[in-house]
């Protein structure tokens, strides 16, 4: 079950179309929307000065049969 966490700064003005992103990821990974989860979290800031982006993506996708629902 792929899990995609999207962390976006509160001040980010561009929209994040989760449904569209989920659809594209399902096509890439050959998964279903029921097993491909996306979570959006709005954050004030992060700690690293060298990381000067408005959006951070954390992807966890394990292809093990015992962890994937049918």
PDB file of N, H, CA, C and O in Angstrom:
ATOM      1  N   UNK A   1       0.848  -1.173   0.000  1.00  0.00           N
ATOM      2  CA  UNK A   1       0.000   0.000   0.000  1.00  0.00           C
ATOM      3  C   UNK A   1       0.892   1.234   0.000  1.00  0.00           C
ATOM      4  O   UNK A   1       1.489   1.548   1.029  1.00  0.00           O
ATOM      5  N   UNK A   2       1.001   1.942  -1.121  1.00  0.00           N
ATOM      6  H   UNK A   2       0.516   1.687  -1.957  1.00  0.00           H
ATOM      7  CA  UNK A   2       1.794   3.175  -1.145  1.00  0.00           C
ATOM      8  C   UNK A   2       1.154   4.263  -0.266  1.00  0.00           C
ATOM      9  O   UNK A   2      -0.061   4.458  -0.265  1.00  0.00           O
ATOM     10  N   UNK A   3       2.003   4.943   0.460  1.00  0.00           N
ATOM     11  H   UNK A   3       2.990   4.784   0.459  1.00  0.00           H
ATOM     12  CA  UNK A   3       1.580   6.079   1.278  1.00  0.00           C
ATOM     13  C   UNK A   3       2.415   7.275   0.869  1.00  0.00           C
ATOM     14  O   UNK A   3       3.644   7.230   0.908  1.00  0.00           O
ATOM     15  N   UNK A   4       1.743   8.344   0.479  1.00  0.00           N
ATOM     16  H   UNK A   4       0.744   8.381   0.448  1.00  0.00           H
ATOM     17  CA  UNK A   4       2.420   9.564   0.045  1.00  0.00           C
ATOM     18  C   UNK A   4       2.017  10.688   0.993  1.00  0.00           C
ATOM     19  O   UNK A   4       0.844  11.048   1.090  1.00  0.00           O
ATOM     20  N   UNK A   5       3.011  11.236   1.691  1.00  0.00           N
ATOM     21  H   UNK A   5       3.964  10.944   1.612  1.00  0.00           H
ATOM     22  CA  UNK A   5       2.762  12.367   2.587  1.00  0.00           C
ATOM     23  C   UNK A   5       3.290  13.618   1.906  1.00  0.00           C
ATOM     24  O   UNK A   5       4.457  13.687   1.520  1.00  0.00           O
ATOM     25  N   UNK A   6       2.422  14.599   1.766  1.00  0.00           N
ATOM     26  H   UNK A   6       1.474  14.544   2.080  1.00  0.00           H
ATOM     27  CA  UNK A   6       2.784  15.868   1.152  1.00  0.00           C
ATOM     28  C   UNK A   6       2.791  16.922   2.259  1.00  0.00           C
ATOM     29  O   UNK A   6       1.763  17.196   2.878  1.00  0.00           O
ATOM     30  N   UNK A   7       3.950  17.498   2.492  1.00  0.00           N
ATOM     31  H   UNK A   7       4.785  17.275   1.988  1.00  0.00           H
ATOM     32  CA  UNK A   7       4.078  18.576   3.467  1.00  0.00           C
ATOM     33  C   UNK A   7       4.252  19.874   2.689  1.00  0.00           C
ATOM     34  O   UNK A   7       5.197  20.015   1.913  1.00  0.00           O
ATOM     35  N   UNK A   8       3.349  20.811   2.895  1.00  0.00           N
ATOM     36  H   UNK A   8       2.582  20.696   3.526  1.00  0.00           H
ATOM     37  CA  UNK A   8       3.401  22.078   2.173  1.00  0.00           C
ATOM     38  C   UNK A   8       3.366  23.231   3.168  1.00  0.00           C
ATOM     39  O   UNK A   8       2.649  23.194   4.168  1.00  0.00           O
ATOM     40  N   UNK A   9       4.149  24.240   2.871  1.00  0.00           N
ATOM     41  H   UNK A   9       4.731  24.270   2.059  1.00  0.00           H
ATOM     42  CA  UNK A   9       4.132  25.431   3.741  1.00  0.00           C
ATOM     43  C   UNK A   9       2.755  26.083   3.696  1.00  0.00           C
ATOM     44  O   UNK A   9       2.080  26.078   2.666  1.00  0.00           O
ATOM     45  N   UNK A  10       2.362  26.632   4.814  1.00  0.00           N
ATOM     46  H   UNK A  10       2.910  26.636   5.650  1.00  0.00           H
ATOM     47  CA  UNK A  10       1.055  27.284   4.920  1.00  0.00           C
ATOM     48  C   UNK A  10       0.922  28.396   3.878  1.00  0.00           C
ATOM     49  O   UNK A  10      -0.156  28.589   3.317  1.00  0.00           O
ATOM     50  N   UNK A  11       1.988  29.116   3.619  1.00  0.00           N
ATOM     51  H   UNK A  11       2.864  28.959   4.075  1.00  0.00           H
ATOM     52  CA  UNK A  11       1.946  30.239   2.683  1.00  0.00           C
ATOM     53  C   UNK A  11       2.049  29.854   1.215  1.00  0.00           C
ATOM     54  O   UNK A  11       2.053  30.730   0.350  1.00  0.00           O
ATOM     55  N   UNK A  12       2.132  28.559   0.916  1.00  0.00           N
ATOM     56  H   UNK A  12       2.129  27.848   1.619  1.00  0.00           H
ATOM     57  CA  UNK A  12       2.240  28.127  -0.479  1.00  0.00           C
ATOM     58  C   UNK A  12       0.952  28.471  -1.214  1.00  0.00           C
ATOM     59  O   UNK A  12      -0.137  28.086  -0.788  1.00  0.00           O
ATOM     60  N   UNK A  13       1.082  29.197  -2.316  1.00  0.00           N
ATOM     61  H   UNK A  13       1.966  29.509  -2.662  1.00  0.00           H
ATOM     62  CA  UNK A  13      -0.107  29.688  -3.018  1.00  0.00           C
ATOM     63  C   UNK A  13      -0.611  28.734  -4.093  1.00  0.00           C
ATOM     64  O   UNK A  13      -1.791  28.771  -4.445  1.00  0.00           O
ATOM     65  N   UNK A  14       0.257  27.888  -4.617  1.00  0.00           N
ATOM     66  H   UNK A  14       1.215  27.859  -4.332  1.00  0.00           H
ATOM     67  CA  UNK A  14      -0.185  26.940  -5.642  1.00  0.00           C
ATOM     68  C   UNK A  14      -1.052  25.853  -5.018  1.00  0.00           C
ATOM     69  O   UNK A  14      -0.738  25.353  -3.938  1.00  0.00           O
ATOM     70  N   UNK A  15      -2.141  25.484  -5.690  1.00  0.00           N
ATOM     71  H   UNK A  15      -2.396  25.890  -6.567  1.00  0.00           H
ATOM     72  CA  UNK A  15      -2.968  24.391  -5.170  1.00  0.00           C
ATOM     73  C   UNK A  15      -2.266  23.042  -5.351  1.00  0.00           C
ATOM     74  O   UNK A  15      -1.440  22.876  -6.248  1.00  0.00           O
ATOM     75  N   UNK A  16      -2.601  22.101  -4.500  1.00  0.00           N
ATOM     76  H   UNK A  16      -3.272  22.236  -3.771  1.00  0.00           H
ATOM     77  CA  UNK A  16      -2.068  20.747  -4.604  1.00  0.00           C
ATOM     78  C   UNK A  16      -3.251  19.827  -4.913  1.00  0.00           C
ATOM     79  O   UNK A  16      -4.019  19.482  -4.016  1.00  0.00           O
ATOM     80  N   UNK A  17      -3.398  19.430  -6.173  1.00  0.00           N
ATOM     81  H   UNK A  17      -2.774  19.710  -6.903  1.00  0.00           H
ATOM     82  CA  UNK A  17      -4.551  18.604  -6.572  1.00  0.00           C
ATOM     83  C   UNK A  17      -4.330  17.133  -6.203  1.00  0.00           C
ATOM     84  O   UNK A  17      -3.807  16.363  -7.008  1.00  0.00           O
ATOM     85  N   UNK A  18      -4.725  16.747  -4.998  1.00  0.00           N
ATOM     86  H   UNK A  18      -5.150  17.372  -4.343  1.00  0.00           H
ATOM     87  CA  UNK A  18      -4.465  15.397  -4.510  1.00  0.00           C
ATOM     88  C   UNK A  18      -5.118  14.322  -5.366  1.00  0.00           C
ATOM     89  O   UNK A  18      -4.498  13.292  -5.632  1.00  0.00           O
ATOM     90  N   UNK A  19      -6.346  14.537  -5.801  1.00  0.00           N
ATOM     91  H   UNK A  19      -6.849  15.374  -5.585  1.00  0.00           H
ATOM     92  CA  UNK A  19      -7.042  13.522  -6.610  1.00  0.00           C
ATOM     93  C   UNK A  19      -6.306  13.273  -7.924  1.00  0.00           C
ATOM     94  O   UNK A  19      -6.151  12.124  -8.340  1.00  0.00           O
ATOM     95  N   UNK A  20      -5.858  14.326  -8.569  1.00  0.00           N
ATOM     96  H   UNK A  20      -5.983  15.259  -8.231  1.00  0.00           H
ATOM     97  CA  UNK A  20      -5.125  14.199  -9.820  1.00  0.00           C
ATOM     98  C   UNK A  20      -3.773  13.524  -9.602  1.00  0.00           C
ATOM     99  O   UNK A  20      -3.361  12.676 -10.394  1.00  0.00           O
ATOM    100  N   UNK A  21      -3.091  13.902  -8.532  1.00  0.00           N
ATOM    101  H   UNK A  21      -3.426  14.591  -7.889  1.00  0.00           H
ATOM    102  CA  UNK A  21      -1.811  13.299  -8.199  1.00  0.00           C
ATOM    103  C   UNK A  21      -1.981  11.812  -7.883  1.00  0.00           C
ATOM    104  O   UNK A  21      -1.181  10.985  -8.320  1.00  0.00           O
ATOM    105  N   UNK A  22      -3.019  11.481  -7.128  1.00  0.00           N
ATOM    106  H   UNK A  22      -3.669  12.153  -6.773  1.00  0.00           H
ATOM    107  CA  UNK A  22      -3.289  10.082  -6.801  1.00  0.00           C
ATOM    108  C   UNK A  22      -3.549   9.262  -8.065  1.00  0.00           C
ATOM    109  O   UNK A  22      -3.044   8.147  -8.197  1.00  0.00           O
ATOM    110  N   UNK A  23      -4.321   9.800  -8.978  1.00  0.00           N
ATOM    111  H   UNK A  23      -4.731  10.706  -8.871  1.00  0.00           H
ATOM    112  CA  UNK A  23      -4.621   9.114 -10.233  1.00  0.00           C
ATOM    113  C   UNK A  23      -3.352   8.820 -11.028  1.00  0.00           C
ATOM    114  O   UNK A  23      -3.179   7.720 -11.553  1.00  0.00           O
ATOM    115  N   UNK A  24      -2.478   9.800 -11.111  1.00  0.00           N
ATOM    116  H   UNK A  24      -2.619  10.694 -10.684  1.00  0.00           H
ATOM    117  CA  UNK A  24      -1.228   9.624 -11.855  1.00  0.00           C
ATOM    118  C   UNK A  24      -0.311   8.610 -11.184  1.00  0.00           C
ATOM    119  O   UNK A  24       0.320   7.800 -11.863  1.00  0.00           O
ATOM    120  N   UNK A  25      -0.233   8.648  -9.860  1.00  0.00           N
ATOM    121  H   UNK A  25      -0.745   9.306  -9.308  1.00  0.00           H
ATOM    122  CA  UNK A  25       0.605   7.693  -9.139  1.00  0.00           C
ATOM    123  C   UNK A  25       0.057   6.272  -9.265  1.00  0.00           C
ATOM    124  O   UNK A  25       0.827   5.319  -9.384  1.00  0.00           O
ATOM    125  N   UNK A  26      -1.257   6.128  -9.240  1.00  0.00           N
ATOM    126  H   UNK A  26      -1.882   6.903  -9.143  1.00  0.00           H
ATOM    127  CA  UNK A  26      -1.865   4.806  -9.429  1.00  0.00           C
ATOM    128  C   UNK A  26      -1.514   4.242 -10.805  1.00  0.00           C
ATOM    129  O   UNK A  26      -1.252   3.046 -10.937  1.00  0.00           O
ATOM    130  N   UNK A  27      -1.508   5.085 -11.812  1.00  0.00           N
ATOM    131  H   UNK A  27      -1.721   6.056 -11.705  1.00  0.00           H
ATOM    132  CA  UNK A  27      -1.148   4.632 -13.164  1.00  0.00           C
ATOM    133  C   UNK A  27       0.323   4.223 -13.221  1.00  0.00           C
ATOM    134  O   UNK A  27       0.661   3.230 -13.866  1.00  0.00           O
ATOM    135  N   UNK A  28       1.188   4.965 -12.563  1.00  0.00           N
ATOM    136  H   UNK A  28       0.913   5.771 -12.039  1.00  0.00           H
ATOM    137  CA  UNK A  28       2.622   4.645 -12.555  1.00  0.00           C
ATOM    138  C   UNK A  28       2.892   3.347 -11.803  1.00  0.00           C
ATOM    139  O   UNK A  28       3.655   2.501 -12.271  1.00  0.00           O
ATOM    140  N   UNK A  29       2.265   3.189 -10.637  1.00  0.00           N
ATOM    141  H   UNK A  29       1.646   3.876 -10.257  1.00  0.00           H
ATOM    142  CA  UNK A  29       2.539   2.042  -9.780  1.00  0.00           C
ATOM    143  C   UNK A  29       1.623   0.852 -10.044  1.00  0.00           C
ATOM    144  O   UNK A  29       1.800  -0.204  -9.436  1.00  0.00           O
ATOM    145  N   UNK A  30       0.656   1.001 -10.933  1.00  0.00           N
ATOM    146  H   UNK A  30       0.513   1.859 -11.427  1.00  0.00           H
ATOM    147  CA  UNK A  30      -0.340  -0.056 -11.202  1.00  0.00           C
ATOM    148  C   UNK A  30      -1.070  -0.458  -9.911  1.00  0.00           C
ATOM    149  O   UNK A  30      -1.209  -1.641  -9.600  1.00  0.00           O
ATOM    150  N   UNK A  31      -1.526   0.547  -9.181  1.00  0.00           N
ATOM    151  H   UNK A  31      -1.413   1.508  -9.434  1.00  0.00           H
ATOM    152  CA  UNK A  31      -2.278   0.315  -7.954  1.00  0.00           C
ATOM    153  C   UNK A  31      -3.672   0.905  -8.095  1.00  0.00           C
ATOM    154  O   UNK A  31      -3.988   1.559  -9.089  1.00  0.00           O
ATOM    155  N   UNK A  32      -4.499   0.665  -7.087  1.00  0.00           N
ATOM    156  H   UNK A  32      -4.242   0.134  -6.279  1.00  0.00           H
ATOM    157  CA  UNK A  32      -5.862   1.197  -7.072  1.00  0.00           C
ATOM    158  C   UNK A  32      -5.928   2.376  -6.093  1.00  0.00           C
ATOM    159  O   UNK A  32      -5.136   2.443  -5.152  1.00  0.00           O
ATOM    160  N   UNK A  33      -6.859   3.295  -6.308  1.00  0.00           N
ATOM    161  H   UNK A  33      -7.502   3.240  -7.072  1.00  0.00           H
ATOM    162  CA  UNK A  33      -6.997   4.423  -5.376  1.00  0.00           C
ATOM    163  C   UNK A  33      -7.292   3.976  -3.942  1.00  0.00           C
ATOM    164  O   UNK A  33      -6.942   4.678  -2.994  1.00  0.00           O
ATOM    165  N   UNK A  34      -7.928   2.822  -3.776  1.00  0.00           N
ATOM    166  H   UNK A  34      -8.213   2.251  -4.546  1.00  0.00           H
ATOM    167  CA  UNK A  34      -8.253   2.337  -2.430  1.00  0.00           C
ATOM    168  C   UNK A  34      -6.998   1.954  -1.648  1.00  0.00           C
ATOM    169  O   UNK A  34      -7.016   1.945  -0.417  1.00  0.00           O
ATOM    170  N   UNK A  35      -5.906   1.637  -2.354  1.00  0.00           N
ATOM    171  H   UNK A  35      -5.891   1.645  -3.354  1.00  0.00           H
ATOM    172  CA  UNK A  35      -4.684   1.226  -1.670  1.00  0.00           C
ATOM    173  C   UNK A  35      -3.559   2.256  -1.794  1.00  0.00           C
ATOM    174  O   UNK A  35      -2.476   2.048  -1.247  1.00  0.00           O
ATOM    175  N   UNK A  36      -3.795   3.341  -2.489  1.00  0.00           N
ATOM    176  H   UNK A  36      -4.675   3.510  -2.933  1.00  0.00           H
ATOM    177  CA  UNK A  36      -2.800   4.400  -2.645  1.00  0.00           C
ATOM    178  C   UNK A  36      -3.279   5.622  -1.864  1.00  0.00           C
ATOM    179  O   UNK A  36      -4.185   6.332  -2.299  1.00  0.00           O
ATOM    180  N   UNK A  37      -2.665   5.855  -0.718  1.00  0.00           N
ATOM    181  H   UNK A  37      -1.929   5.278  -0.365  1.00  0.00           H
ATOM    182  CA  UNK A  37      -3.114   6.918   0.187  1.00  0.00           C
ATOM    183  C   UNK A  37      -2.246   8.156   0.059  1.00  0.00           C
ATOM    184  O   UNK A  37      -1.020   8.072   0.003  1.00  0.00           O
ATOM    185  N   UNK A  38      -2.905   9.312   0.014  1.00  0.00           N
ATOM    186  H   UNK A  38      -3.902   9.380   0.059  1.00  0.00           H
ATOM    187  CA  UNK A  38      -2.208  10.596   0.008  1.00  0.00           C
ATOM    188  C   UNK A  38      -2.673  11.406   1.213  1.00  0.00           C
ATOM    189  O   UNK A  38      -3.865  11.472   1.510  1.00  0.00           O
ATOM    190  N   UNK A  39      -1.719  12.016   1.897  1.00  0.00           N
ATOM    191  H   UNK A  39      -0.750  11.962   1.656  1.00  0.00           H
ATOM    192  CA  UNK A  39      -2.020  12.848   3.056  1.00  0.00           C
ATOM    193  C   UNK A  39      -1.361  14.205   2.842  1.00  0.00           C
ATOM    194  O   UNK A  39      -0.173  14.285   2.529  1.00  0.00           O
ATOM    195  N   UNK A  40      -2.137  15.267   3.011  1.00  0.00           N
ATOM    196  H   UNK A  40      -3.102  15.202   3.265  1.00  0.00           H
ATOM    197  CA  UNK A  40      -1.612  16.628   2.893  1.00  0.00           C
ATOM    198  C   UNK A  40      -1.554  17.257   4.277  1.00  0.00           C
ATOM    199  O   UNK A  40      -2.553  17.293   4.996  1.00  0.00           O
ATOM    200  N   UNK A  41      -0.381  17.751   4.642  1.00  0.00           N
ATOM    201  H   UNK A  41       0.430  17.722   4.058  1.00  0.00           H
ATOM    202  CA  UNK A  41      -0.198  18.449   5.915  1.00  0.00           C
ATOM    203  C   UNK A  41       0.355  19.839   5.621  1.00  0.00           C
ATOM    204  O   UNK A  41       1.363  19.986   4.930  1.00  0.00           O
ATOM    205  N   UNK A  42      -0.308  20.842   6.148  1.00  0.00           N
ATOM    206  H   UNK A  42      -1.126  20.723   6.710  1.00  0.00           H
ATOM    207  CA  UNK A  42       0.179  22.219   6.027  1.00  0.00           C
ATOM    208  C   UNK A  42       1.056  22.530   7.237  1.00  0.00           C
ATOM    209  O   UNK A  42       0.648  22.312   8.377  1.00  0.00           O
ATOM    210  N   UNK A  43       2.256  23.038   6.986  1.00  0.00           N
ATOM    211  H   UNK A  43       2.588  23.215   6.059  1.00  0.00           H
ATOM    212  CA  UNK A  43       3.201  23.313   8.066  1.00  0.00           C
ATOM    213  C   UNK A  43       3.666  24.760   8.006  1.00  0.00           C
ATOM    214  O   UNK A  43       3.690  25.378   6.941  1.00  0.00           O
ATOM    215  N   UNK A  44       4.032  25.285   9.158  1.00  0.00           N
ATOM    216  H   UNK A  44       4.012  24.784  10.023  1.00  0.00           H
ATOM    217  CA  UNK A  44       4.540  26.654   9.240  1.00  0.00           C
ATOM    218  C   UNK A  44       5.942  26.755   8.664  1.00  0.00           C
ATOM    219  O   UNK A  44       6.247  27.672   7.902  1.00  0.00           O
ATOM    220  N   UNK A  45       6.801  25.797   9.037  1.00  0.00           N
ATOM    221  H   UNK A  45       6.554  25.052   9.656  1.00  0.00           H
ATOM    222  CA  UNK A  45       8.200  25.858   8.626  1.00  0.00           C
ATOM    223  C   UNK A  45       8.848  24.516   8.921  1.00  0.00           C
ATOM    224  O   UNK A  45       8.275  23.694   9.636  1.00  0.00           O
ATOM    225  N   UNK A  46      10.040  24.286   8.375  1.00  0.00           N
ATOM    226  H   UNK A  46      10.505  24.954   7.794  1.00  0.00           H
ATOM    227  CA  UNK A  46      10.863  23.139   8.762  1.00  0.00           C
ATOM    228  C   UNK A  46      12.238  23.626   9.143  1.00  0.00           C
ATOM    229  O   UNK A  46      12.578  24.786   8.911  1.00  0.00           O
ATOM    230  N   UNK A  47      13.034  22.749   9.725  1.00  0.00           N
ATOM    231  H   UNK A  47      12.758  21.806   9.913  1.00  0.00           H
ATOM    232  CA  UNK A  47      14.238  23.181  10.416  1.00  0.00           C
ATOM    233  C   UNK A  47      15.448  23.469   9.544  1.00  0.00           C
ATOM    234  O   UNK A  47      16.233  24.353   9.887  1.00  0.00           O
ATOM    235  N   UNK A  48      15.633  22.780   8.455  1.00  0.00           N
ATOM    236  H   UNK A  48      14.995  22.062   8.176  1.00  0.00           H
ATOM    237  CA  UNK A  48      16.869  22.912   7.690  1.00  0.00           C
ATOM    238  C   UNK A  48      16.908  24.204   6.877  1.00  0.00           C
ATOM    239  O   UNK A  48      16.005  24.484   6.088  1.00  0.00           O
ATOM    240  N   UNK A  49      17.963  24.982   7.080  1.00  0.00           N
ATOM    241  H   UNK A  49      18.697  24.754   7.720  1.00  0.00           H
ATOM    242  CA  UNK A  49      18.135  26.208   6.301  1.00  0.00           C
ATOM    243  C   UNK A  49      18.479  25.905   4.851  1.00  0.00           C
ATOM    244  O   UNK A  49      18.215  26.716   3.964  1.00  0.00           O
ATOM    245  N   UNK A  50      19.071  24.734   4.609  1.00  0.00           N
ATOM    246  H   UNK A  50      19.285  24.075   5.330  1.00  0.00           H
ATOM    247  CA  UNK A  50      19.458  24.376   3.242  1.00  0.00           C
ATOM    248  C   UNK A  50      18.277  23.868   2.427  1.00  0.00           C
ATOM    249  O   UNK A  50      18.384  23.727   1.209  1.00  0.00           O
ATOM    250  N   UNK A  51      17.162  23.593   3.078  1.00  0.00           N
ATOM    251  H   UNK A  51      17.076  23.707   4.068  1.00  0.00           H
ATOM    252  CA  UNK A  51      15.976  23.094   2.392  1.00  0.00           C
ATOM    253  C   UNK A  51      15.011  24.256   2.205  1.00  0.00           C
ATOM    254  O   UNK A  51      14.194  24.542   3.080  1.00  0.00           O
ATOM    255  N   UNK A  52      15.108  24.912   1.081  1.00  0.00           N
ATOM    256  H   UNK A  52      15.772  24.680   0.370  1.00  0.00           H
ATOM    257  CA  UNK A  52      14.325  26.126   0.847  1.00  0.00           C
ATOM    258  C   UNK A  52      13.241  25.875  -0.202  1.00  0.00           C
ATOM    259  O   UNK A  52      13.178  26.570  -1.215  1.00  0.00           O
ATOM    260  N   UNK A  53      12.397  24.885   0.046  1.00  0.00           N
ATOM    261  H   UNK A  53      12.448  24.320   0.870  1.00  0.00           H
ATOM    262  CA  UNK A  53      11.309  24.544  -0.868  1.00  0.00           C
ATOM    263  C   UNK A  53       9.979  24.809  -0.176  1.00  0.00           C
ATOM    264  O   UNK A  53       9.913  24.902   1.050  1.00  0.00           O
ATOM    265  N   UNK A  54       8.924  24.929  -0.972  1.00  0.00           N
ATOM    266  H   UNK A  54       8.978  24.853  -1.967  1.00  0.00           H
ATOM    267  CA  UNK A  54       7.597  25.129  -0.406  1.00  0.00           C
ATOM    268  C   UNK A  54       6.865  23.820  -0.155  1.00  0.00           C
ATOM    269  O   UNK A  54       5.842  23.793   0.530  1.00  0.00           O
ATOM    270  N   UNK A  55       7.392  22.733  -0.713  1.00  0.00           N
ATOM    271  H   UNK A  55       8.223  22.754  -1.270  1.00  0.00           H
ATOM    272  CA  UNK A  55       6.696  21.457  -0.637  1.00  0.00           C
ATOM    273  C   UNK A  55       7.710  20.330  -0.467  1.00  0.00           C
ATOM    274  O   UNK A  55       8.773  20.345  -1.086  1.00  0.00           O
ATOM    275  N   UNK A  56       7.378  19.359   0.371  1.00  0.00           N
ATOM    276  H   UNK A  56       6.514  19.347   0.874  1.00  0.00           H
ATOM    277  CA  UNK A  56       8.230  18.203   0.599  1.00  0.00           C
ATOM    278  C   UNK A  56       7.356  16.964   0.472  1.00  0.00           C
ATOM    279  O   UNK A  56       6.252  16.926   1.013  1.00  0.00           O
ATOM    280  N   UNK A  57       7.842  15.946  -0.242  1.00  0.00           N
ATOM    281  H   UNK A  57       8.740  15.976  -0.682  1.00  0.00           H
ATOM    282  CA  UNK A  57       7.080  14.723  -0.482  1.00  0.00           C
ATOM    283  C   UNK A  57       7.810  13.548   0.170  1.00  0.00           C
ATOM    284  O   UNK A  57       9.009  13.363  -0.039  1.00  0.00           O
ATOM    285  N   UNK A  58       7.085  12.760   0.956  1.00  0.00           N
ATOM    286  H   UNK A  58       6.111  12.911   1.126  1.00  0.00           H
ATOM    287  CA  UNK A  58       7.607  11.553   1.572  1.00  0.00           C
ATOM    288  C   UNK A  58       6.813  10.378   1.006  1.00  0.00           C
ATOM    289  O   UNK A  58       5.603  10.291   1.212  1.00  0.00           O
ATOM    290  N   UNK A  59       7.491   9.471   0.293  1.00  0.00           N
ATOM    291  H   UNK A  59       8.474   9.541   0.126  1.00  0.00           H
ATOM    292  CA  UNK A  59       6.817   8.329  -0.335  1.00  0.00           C
ATOM    293  C   UNK A  59       7.299   7.049   0.317  1.00  0.00           C
ATOM    294  O   UNK A  59       8.500   6.801   0.430  1.00  0.00           O
ATOM    295  N   UNK A  60       6.346   6.248   0.740  1.00  0.00           N
ATOM    296  H   UNK A  60       5.371   6.450   0.649  1.00  0.00           H
ATOM    297  CA  UNK A  60       6.640   4.926   1.286  1.00  0.00           C
ATOM    298  C   UNK A  60       5.803   3.918   0.527  1.00  0.00           C
ATOM    299  O   UNK A  60       4.574   3.935   0.600  1.00  0.00           O
ATOM    300  N   UNK A  61       6.462   3.052  -0.191  1.00  0.00           N
ATOM    301  H   UNK A  61       7.461   3.038  -0.251  1.00  0.00           H
ATOM    302  CA  UNK A  61       5.754   2.072  -1.009  1.00  0.00           C
ATOM    303  C   UNK A  61       6.472   0.733  -0.893  1.00  0.00           C
ATOM    304  O   UNK A  61       7.566   0.552  -1.428  1.00  0.00           O
ATOM    305  N   UNK A  62       5.850  -0.186  -0.198  1.00  0.00           N
ATOM    306  H   UNK A  62       4.962  -0.039   0.236  1.00  0.00           H
ATOM    307  CA  UNK A  62       6.425  -1.512  -0.024  1.00  0.00           C
ATOM    308  C   UNK A  62       5.670  -2.489  -0.911  1.00  0.00           C
ATOM    309  O   UNK A  62       4.440  -2.529  -0.876  1.00  0.00           O
ATOM    310  N   UNK A  63       6.372  -3.261  -1.688  1.00  0.00           N
ATOM    311  H   UNK A  63       7.371  -3.229  -1.716  1.00  0.00           H
ATOM    312  CA  UNK A  63       5.757  -4.218  -2.604  1.00  0.00           C
ATOM    313  C   UNK A  63       5.693  -5.618  -2.045  1.00  0.00           C
ATOM    314  O   UNK A  63       5.741  -6.587  -2.803  1.00  0.00           O
ATOM    315  N   UNK A  64       5.585  -5.751  -0.733  1.00  0.00           N
ATOM    316  H   UNK A  64       5.546  -4.964  -0.117  1.00  0.00           H
ATOM    317  CA  UNK A  64       5.519  -7.065  -0.118  1.00  0.00           C
ATOM    318  C   UNK A  64       4.077  -7.555  -0.086  1.00  0.00           C
ATOM    319  O   UNK A  64       3.162  -6.816   0.279  1.00  0.00           O
ATOM    320  N   UNK A  65       3.895  -8.790  -0.467  1.00  0.00           N
ATOM    321  H   UNK A  65       4.638  -9.390  -0.764  1.00  0.00           H
ATOM    322  CA  UNK A  65       2.535  -9.353  -0.538  1.00  0.00           C
ATOM    323  C   UNK A  65       1.812  -9.307   0.807  1.00  0.00           C
ATOM    324  O   UNK A  65       0.608  -9.053   0.844  1.00  0.00           O
ATOM    325  N   UNK A  66       2.518  -9.547   1.904  1.00  0.00           N
ATOM    326  H   UNK A  66       3.496  -9.753   1.873  1.00  0.00           H
ATOM    327  CA  UNK A  66       1.852  -9.557   3.210  1.00  0.00           C
ATOM    328  C   UNK A  66       1.433  -8.168   3.679  1.00  0.00           C
ATOM    329  O   UNK A  66       0.685  -8.051   4.650  1.00  0.00           O
ATOM    330  N   UNK A  67       1.893  -7.125   3.018  1.00  0.00           N
ATOM    331  H   UNK A  67       2.500  -7.220   2.229  1.00  0.00           H
ATOM    332  CA  UNK A  67       1.520  -5.763   3.399  1.00  0.00           C
ATOM    333  C   UNK A  67       0.553  -5.116   2.426  1.00  0.00           C
ATOM    334  O   UNK A  67       0.096  -3.997   2.660  1.00  0.00           O
ATOM    335  N   UNK A  68       0.234  -5.805   1.338  1.00  0.00           N
ATOM    336  H   UNK A  68       0.605  -6.714   1.148  1.00  0.00           H
ATOM    337  CA  UNK A  68      -0.639  -5.235   0.310  1.00  0.00           C
ATOM    338  C   UNK A  68      -1.990  -5.921   0.332  1.00  0.00           C
ATOM    339  O   UNK A  68      -2.086  -7.142   0.206  1.00  0.00           O
ATOM    340  N   UNK A  69      -3.028  -5.125   0.492  1.00  0.00           N
ATOM    341  H   UNK A  69      -2.950  -4.133   0.595  1.00  0.00           H
ATOM    342  CA  UNK A  69      -4.388  -5.680   0.470  1.00  0.00           C
ATOM    343  C   UNK A  69      -4.774  -6.044  -0.951  1.00  0.00           C
ATOM    344  O   UNK A  69      -4.334  -5.413  -1.912  1.00  0.00           O
ATOM    345  N   UNK A  70      -5.588  -7.053  -1.069  1.00  0.00           N
ATOM    346  H   UNK A  70      -5.946  -7.566  -0.288  1.00  0.00           H
ATOM    347  CA  UNK A  70      -6.111  -7.465  -2.379  1.00  0.00           C
ATOM    348  C   UNK A  70      -7.338  -6.666  -2.722  1.00  0.00           C
ATOM    349  O   UNK A  70      -7.927  -6.864  -3.785  1.00  0.00           O
TER     350      UNK A  70
END
